[in-house]
């Protein structure tokens, strides 16, 4: 969720306000102060202590989001990356993907806990180290790869290797 500041709003603008995981209420900005805005509710707010529409609230800018899309509030839509496919000519990308596969394998519960033999401190230290490596590998690859995607890639790689070996035999 994007955090907004005073410069993202103007008097008369319609906004939703409320805590990140709480109730969101539609309102209209009446006044902009240095750290908070005066917002008049356009709908009832609350469950136990319901407030009618028209009540004025003092709301921090970080708890407001524009109701009508404006250039400042429109988030850039990213297109979904192409699914991973194995290519023997991918070079360094294959090395990165193999390292990602190793990290995900290391994060499996039986490997992470050494089949129940490892201490909690060892498990936490190993998990944090593997997650740090994953983050760096994602940066090197230029995108995040989820676990299912990497295992599909590995299946493609093993199928390619088997086909190549059968062709050579």
C-alpha positions in Angstrom: 0.0 0.0 0.0 1.4 3.4 -1.0 1.9 6.1 1.6 0.7 9.5 0.7 1.7 13.0 1.8 0.0 16.4 1.9 1.1 17.2 -1.7 -0.9 14.2 -3.0 -4.2 15.7 -1.8 -6.3 18.8 -2.4 -9.4 20.4 -0.8 -12.6 18.9 -2.1 -11.0 15.6 -3.1 -12.8 12.4 -2.2 -10.7 10.0 -0.2 -10.9 6.7 1.7 -9.5 6.8 5.2 -8.9 4.3 8.0 -6.2 2.0 9.3 -4.5 -0.4 6.9 -6.4 -3.5 8.0 -9.4 -1.6 9.5 -12.6 -0.1 8.2 -12.3 2.3 5.2 -14.7 5.2 5.0 -15.4 7.5 2.1 -14.9 11.2 2.9 -14.2 14.6 1.4 -11.2 16.8 2.4 -12.3 20.1 3.9 -8.9 21.5 5.0 -5.2 20.5 4.6 -3.1 21.1 7.7 0.7 20.4 7.9 0.4 16.8 9.2 -3.3 16.0 9.1 -6.4 16.8 7.1 -10.0 17.6 8.1 -12.2 15.0 6.4 -16.0 15.0 6.3 -17.5 11.5 6.1 -19.8 10.9 3.2 -21.0 7.6 4.7 -21.7 6.1 8.1 -18.6 4.8 10.0 -18.3 2.3 12.8 -20.1 -0.8 14.0 -20.6 -0.5 17.8 -20.4 3.3 18.0 -21.7 4.1 14.5 -21.2 7.7 13.4 -23.5 9.2 10.8 -22.3 10.7 7.6 -21.2 14.3 7.9 -19.0 13.9 10.9 -15.6 15.7 10.6 -12.5 13.7 11.4 -8.8 14.7 11.7 -6.9 12.2 9.6 -3.2 11.8 9.1 -2.2 11.7 5.4 -0.7 8.3 5.8 -4.1 6.8 6.6 -5.8 8.3 3.5 -6.0 7.1 -0.1 -7.6 8.9 -3.0 -11.0 7.6 -3.9 -10.8 8.8 -7.5 -7.8 7.8 -9.5 -5.4 10.7 -10.0 -2.0 10.6 -11.5 -0.4 10.6 -8.1 -2.4 7.6 -6.9 -2.5 5.4 -10.0 -0.1 2.6 -9.5 1.9 1.3 -12.4 0.5 -2.0 -13.7 3.3 -4.5 -14.3 2.7 -7.2 -16.8 3.2 -10.8 -15.5 6.6 -12.2 -16.5 6.7 -15.0 -19.0 6.7 -18.5 -17.4 10.2 -20.0 -16.9 11.2 -22.5 -19.6 14.4 -24.4 -19.7 16.9 -23.5 -22.4 20.3 -25.0 -22.7 21.6 -21.7 -24.1 20.5 -19.6 -21.2 24.0 -19.6 -19.7 24.2 -17.6 -16.5 20.5 -17.6 -16.0 20.6 -21.4 -15.7 23.2 -21.1 -12.9 21.0 -18.6 -11.1 18.0 -20.8 -11.4 19.9 -23.8 -10.1 21.0 -21.8 -7.1 17.4 -20.7 -6.5 16.3 -24.4 -6.7 19.0 -25.2 -4.1 17.7 -22.5 -1.8 14.1 -23.7 -2.1 15.2 -27.3 -1.5 17.1 -26.1 1.6 14.0 -24.4 2.8 11.9 -27.5 2.8 11.0 -28.5 6.4 12.9 -31.8 6.4 16.1 -30.2 5.1 15.8 -27.1 7.2 15.3 -29.0 10.5 17.7 -31.8 9.5 14.8 -34.3 9.9 14.0 -32.9 13.4 17.6 -33.0 14.7 18.5 -29.3 14.4 18.0 -26.7 17.2 15.6 -23.8 16.8 18.6 -21.4 16.6 20.1 -23.4 13.7 16.8 -23.6 11.9 16.2 -19.8 12.2 19.8 -19.0 11.2 19.7 -21.3 8.2 16.2 -20.1 7.1 17.3 -16.4 7.3 20.5 -17.1 5.3 18.6 -19.0 2.6 16.0 -16.2 2.3 18.8 -13.6 2.0 20.4 -15.7 -0.8 17.1 -16.0 -2.5 16.6 -12.2 -2.4 20.0 -11.7 -4.0 19.4 -14.3 -6.6 16.0 -12.7 -7.5 17.8 -9.4 -7.9 20.4 -11.0 -10.2 17.8 -12.7 -12.3 15.7 -9.5 -12.4 12.4 -11.1 -11.1 11.0 -13.2 -8.3 10.5 -16.9 -9.0 8.1 -18.9 -6.8 8.7 -22.5 -5.7 6.2 -24.1 -8.1 7.8 -22.2 -11.1 11.3 -23.3 -10.2 10.3 -27.0 -9.8 8.5 -26.8 -13.2 11.7 -25.4 -14.7 13.7 -28.3 -13.1 11.4 -30.9 -14.6 11.9 -29.3 -18.0 15.7 -29.4 -17.5 15.7 -33.1 -16.4 13.4 -34.0 -19.4 15.8 -32.2 -21.7 18.8 -34.0 -20.2 17.1 -37.4 -20.5 16.2 -36.8 -24.1 19.7 -35.7 -24.9 21.2 -38.8 -23.2 18.7 -41.1 -25.1 19.7 -39.4 -28.4 23.4 -40.0 -27.7 22.9 -43.7 -26.8 
